[in-house]
């Protein structure tokens, strides 16, 4: 699973997430403080999400748990287009031929995929975009993961 994190640059190729500009956000008090204690706080803190986790890997895994269907569509599109597609099929042959998932990508395979991801008009990216955009779960997963911290 960790080898999928290697290709975080792929997210920019097909995602559409927009990050909020929080640089100018300031909070102002909503009411004057009183000397009378209240029984409940005025606002409860928001529950923190996956994107608040401190590492890319933890954030990525959190989103996998939140959207396993989207992750499966993402992983399928990634493997079939970038690892086992035409560009890297030779360097990734052992990984692609492993039907039980026991083989991990070799250094040469990962290097090839890194290069393939760098070509925004190559078969890896265009195939991934086509396959992933056909699944709302995949698009949702990719957009969510774009909010993860970069390491």
TABELGI-V826342 format. One line per field, one symbol per residue. ss: DSSP state (H for helix, E for strand, - for the rest). phi: phi as a letter, one per 20 degrees, with the letter a starting at -180 (. if undefined). psi: psi as a letter, one per 30 degrees, with the letter a starting at -180 (. if undefined). A space follows every 10 residues. Layout:
ss=???
phi=???
psi=???
This chain:
ss=-HHHH--HHH HHHH------ ---------- ---------- ---------H HH---HHHHH HHHHHH-HHH HHHHHHHHHH HHH------- --HHHHH--- ------HHHH HHHHHHHH-- --HHHHHHHH HHH--HHHHH HHHHH----- -
phi=.ffffgdgff gffcecfdef edfdfcddfe bffceefdfc ffceffffdg fefecgfffg ffffffcfff ffffffffff ededfffcff fdgfffeffe mfeeffgfff fffgffffef dffgffffgf ffffcfffff ffffffeffe e
psi=effffehfff effflgkkkk jgfgklkkkf lkklfkklfk lekkkkkkae fflfleeeee eeeeeeieee eeeeeeeeee eeegaeegee fgeeeefjfg gfklkleeee eeeeeeffjf gleeeeeeee eeffjeeeee eeeeffflkk .
